[in-house]
Amino acid sequence: MSIVTVLEKRAGFFSNFFFLLNHYIFCKKHNIRYKIKSDNWTYKYKDGWIDYFDGENLNYTEFNHTDRFFSHSDVLENYSIMEYKQHIFDIYKYNESTTKQINDVYKELNLEKHQYDSIYIRRGDKMASESVYIPEEKYITLLLKKILRAKLYIYKRMIIHVMKI
């Protein structure tokens, strides 16, 4: 028997991820085999989870009638934040391709690891009912209060804008 997390299109990446992590911790604690089914996942471009992360051994490929399937919103047990922190990098490990792309961006933008700030501004589905619109200028103003001189990189629809400050 395996516990299988089914990654779907109905929730965002990290929302899905923390339910996945809940299922993974449950399996670790109860010595149950764990798998990820991501063939219909929002972020799939070829194979799903393994497009970005290590874990070929976690990839769900063969149906077994004893497998149990869980997805977003299925909490198997409650765990402390420390338990999540303890296991997060068991699962959240970039594969070679993702690592290379990240390192290429570091080089392209001349970034030093852990020596920059990053802001991800949600729009899309969050604007429908969960959030109010906050102009980008508010975020940038807060960031500029923190730093004196910098290059500001703005990623918008896969285009990089560079502004010297």
Beta strands, then each sheet from edge to edge (+ up, - down):
strand 1: 2-6
strand 2: 33-37
strand 3: 68-70
strand 4: 151-156
strand 5: 159-164
sheet 1: 2+ 1+ 3+
sheet 2: 4+ 5-
end
